[in-house]
Every structure is written in structure tokens, then in C-alpha cells.
């Protein structure tokens, strides 16, 4: 998918289960650049997430949703 180490800042909701204060909050995080657009769109759509990773060319990317579901991100093959 993307070159490892490239990221973009995306404002994401930090779920209360991951917050030191136990309260939901918003924060800008570096997100793997090849999935940053998907993460941004899910956040704008009100979908709560717990984490994401593009897979760094070793496995498929994934986005873990707060409700326990996992989205698998399949990249395009390039020649």
C-alpha cells in the first residue's frame, strides 16, 4: 500500500475506553497516509474507531471500530 513511515495528521475521536481521563476527546494523530482519507471519512460520518494500520506492505490494512467490528483495507496492486 503506502511507503512505511508516511503519515498525515487526522483529527480523530479518542474513545473513552482509550482515554486516561475516561472521557471521550478529540486529538490530531498521525495516520498512515494511504488510509488517512478513509479514517477521516469515517470520523466525519460519526463512526467511532479504536485504531487503524495500513499493514505496511506485510499484511492487509485494518480499522478497528469501537463496536468490535474490523474493516479490512485492501490496496490496489501496482505494476
Helices and strands as residue ranges (DSSP letters): E 7-14, G 16-18, E 25-32, H 36-44, E 49-53, E 61-65, E 70-73
